[in-house]
Amino acid sequence: MRKVALIVIVLALAVATAVAGEIYGKITEGGAAVGESATVSVKCGAKAYPAQKTDKTGSYHLAVQEAGKCTLTVALKGQSASLDVVSYDDPVQLDIVAQVKDGKLAVRRK
């Protein structure tokens, strides 16, 4: 029984350290959700994480292994735009407003 408890504790710690933080939220454009038309990626230091497609409500969810300053990139309608974010040990909700200004995609926090 003690071995099982020890294994459970070790596995829980391994999972907790594998993912330091989460960044999630919803992307809107013109007041409406972007639906499944956008992708979101993040780079923290030298570590880049693969792009994740938004769901039908424009929501996204990224898991990152480190806490600290990151760059989040949104790709939408053949263009991309980035903004600086911070990943913490706890999940961070980051809702984003996408807007095309002068023919160029821009993103900002909601």
C-alpha positions in Angstrom: 0.0 0.0 0.0 2.9 2.4 0.8 4.4 1.7 -2.6 1.2 2.6 -4.4 0.9 5.8 -2.4 4.5 6.7 -3.2 4.0 6.0 -6.9 0.9 8.2 -7.0 2.7 11.1 -5.3 5.7 10.8 -7.6 3.4 10.7 -10.7 1.5 13.7 -9.4 4.7 15.7 -8.9 5.9 14.8 -12.4 2.7 15.9 -14.0 2.7 19.2 -12.0 6.2 20.0 -13.1 5.6 19.0 -16.7 3.1 21.8 -17.2 3.9 25.0 -15.3 1.0 27.0 -16.7 -1.9 27.3 -19.0 -3.0 30.2 -21.2 -6.6 30.1 -22.4 -9.3 32.4 -23.6 -11.5 33.4 -26.5 -10.7 35.4 -29.6 -13.3 37.8 -31.1 -13.3 40.1 -34.1 -15.9 42.8 -34.5 -17.7 41.6 -31.4 -18.2 38.1 -32.6 -16.2 34.9 -32.0 -13.7 34.0 -34.7 -14.9 30.4 -34.7 -12.5 27.8 -36.0 -10.7 30.2 -38.3 -7.7 31.1 -36.0 -4.7 29.4 -34.6 -2.8 30.4 -31.5 0.8 29.6 -30.7 3.1 30.7 -27.9 6.9 31.0 -27.4 8.4 31.2 -24.0 12.2 31.9 -24.1 13.7 29.5 -26.5 10.8 27.0 -26.3 8.1 27.3 -29.0 4.8 25.4 -28.6 2.8 24.2 -31.6 -0.2 26.3 -32.8 -3.6 25.2 -31.6 -6.7 25.8 -33.6 -9.6 27.7 -32.0 -12.9 25.8 -31.5 -16.3 26.8 -32.9 -16.7 29.4 -30.1 -13.3 31.0 -30.8 -11.8 29.5 -27.6 -8.2 28.3 -27.3 -6.1 26.5 -24.7 -2.3 26.3 -24.5 -0.2 24.4 -22.0 3.3 25.7 -21.4 6.1 24.1 -19.4 7.6 27.3 -18.0 6.4 30.4 -16.2 7.5 33.8 -17.3 7.4 36.2 -20.3 6.1 34.7 -23.5 5.0 35.8 -26.9 1.5 34.7 -28.1 0.9 34.7 -31.8 -2.6 34.7 -33.4 -2.9 33.7 -37.1 -6.2 34.7 -38.7 -7.2 35.3 -42.4 -3.7 34.6 -43.7 -2.0 37.1 -41.4 -0.5 36.9 -37.9 0.0 39.3 -35.0 1.7 38.9 -31.6 1.5 40.2 -28.1 3.6 39.7 -25.0 2.0 37.7 -22.2 3.1 36.2 -18.9 2.7 32.5 -18.0 2.2 31.7 -14.4 2.1 28.5 -12.4 -1.7 29.0 -12.3 -3.9 29.2 -15.4 -4.2 32.6 -17.1 -7.3 33.7 -19.0 -6.4 35.9 -21.9 -9.3 37.0 -24.1 -8.2 38.6 -27.3 -9.7 41.1 -29.7 -8.5 40.8 -33.3 -8.9 43.7 -35.7 -7.7 44.5 -39.1 -6.3 48.1 -39.2 -4.9 49.5 -42.5 -5.1 46.0 -44.0 -2.9 44.5 -41.2 -4.0 42.2 -38.4 -3.6 43.6 -34.9 -4.4 41.8 -31.6 -5.0 43.2 -28.1 -6.2 42.1 -24.7 -9.9 42.4 -24.2 
